[in-house]
Amino acid sequence: MMTLTLALKSIFNFSIFMNIFMDGGPFFMTLILICLLISIVFLVIGFSSAKKTEEKARKMLKLASDSSLLGLVLGFLGSVLGLITAFDSVEAMGNPDPSIFAGGLKVSLLTATFGLFTFVVTRVGIIVLRFVLTSEEVSE
């Protein structure tokens, strides 16, 4: 019974995540998600190669940094485009409908938030990887 409850909770949480993902605009949210996944892959490769070759680990560190910055920039680009869409809808309607304006603001905030999340998660991994690399230099 407990397993069924946990499975149902995970399904409902996944649907909430998918709703937020789609509300943020699937194009930019997908690009930001790809940046997050690529950053995590670079960090995992960096951690696994830290003890073998420091050069490869530093290269992965730089690539993870670049992909996290790309995710951040894409988030803010989606934010700006969401604001432009919101203002265009207000301009086209003449009489501003708060629900249409709020929808554009929601898209704007969701993409910026997901871009910031990508950046912060990757930055934490970069800090830890740098600490691992410097601690190995000291121990040698």
Buried (B, 14 or more C-beta within 10 A) or exposed (E): EEEEEEEEEEEEEEEEEEEBBEBBBEEBBEBBBBBBEBBBBBBBBBBEBBEEEBEBBBBBBEBBBBBBBBBBBBBBBBBEBBBEBBEEBBEEEEEEEEEBBEBBBBBBBBBBBBBBBBBEBBBEBBEEBBEBBEEEEEEE
